Amino acid sequence: MPKAPPKVLLGVTGSIAAYKAAELARLMQKKGWDVWVVMSACATQYIGPLTFRALTGHPVAHGSFAEMEQETYTHLGLSEGAAAMVVAPCSAQTLARLANGFADDVLSCAALSLEAPLLVAPAMNTRMWRNPAVQENVAALKGRGATIIPPGKGELACGDVGEGRLGDLEGIVRAVERRIAAG
Ligand SMILES: Cc1cc2nc3c(=O)[nH]c(=O)nc-3n(C[C@H](O)[C@H](O)[C@H](O)COP(=O)(O)O)c2cc1C
């Protein structure tokens, strides 16, 4: 029997870089992975779930449970059997959610019920990124074994120049690949 392709969850949150997640989903599929997307409610204001549904061929869970139209235990179904979950872009808000173990939407519940490596690619304004509250959340996640894909430097969508751009997409894919390979 041929081996099933690794299931990889892609969490997309409310960052201006959310549009880049569509290309990321494509790159991950090119690796032969079975990509499932889960979005925060805010992310759907930046890019539509239909884009990811069309790219991945899977329903896209988003927002809170009250909004779910699919199976009742979607968050558990999403994380079950996953080889990895990568949140890219990860907003400061979702970073705080993950660092504190909050479970107030389907994305955070999927992350909490995940029994596989978690990777987080933050993207935000430089001043937000430097804030000690954000850095403490990053450290907390690292301390629990999550891989943080550091943001890159350059021109940001808001016009500022500095650290905070979503890390390059190929680098994110390589990081996921390494974590899957390490088991
Ligand atoms: C135009 C615009 C762009 C934003 N970009 C970012 C961003 O890149 N990173 C970030 O952390 N927050 C950003 N925010 C703020 C988030 O959208 C906000 O914190 C939101 O609550 C995130 O929710 P979520 O983590 O549930 O998706 C932006 C807000 C606006 C209005």
The ligand as a Gaussian input file, in Angstrom:
#p B3LYP/6-31G(d) Opt

LIG

0 1
 C       -4.509000      46.843000       7.907000
 C       -4.148000      46.017000       9.098000
 C       -3.063000      45.187000       9.039000
 C       -2.689000      44.411000      10.137000
 N       -1.593000      43.609000      10.041000
 C       -1.199000      42.920000      11.131000
 C       -0.013000      42.136000      11.072000
 O        0.669000      42.025000      10.048000
 N        0.332000      41.445000      12.190000
 C       -0.392000      41.506000      13.353000
 O        0.003000      40.882000      14.337000
 N       -1.514000      42.236000      13.430000
 C       -1.946000      42.931000      12.347000
 N       -3.091000      43.673000      12.413000
 C       -3.925000      43.598000      13.631000
 C       -4.705000      42.274000      13.641000
 O       -5.494000      42.151000      12.471000
 C       -5.549000      42.170000      14.925000
 O       -4.682000      42.124000      16.037000
 C       -6.452000      40.954000      14.961000
 O       -7.165000      40.953000      16.190000
 C       -5.730000      39.626000      14.794000
 O       -6.659000      38.580000      15.062000
 P       -6.348000      37.048000      14.826000
 O       -5.052000      36.735000      15.464000
 O       -7.499000      36.386000      15.488000
 O       -6.338000      36.802000      13.357000
 C       -3.461000      44.471000      11.329000
 C       -4.582000      45.307000      11.384000
 C       -4.916000      46.079000      10.290000
 C       -6.132000      46.955000      10.382000

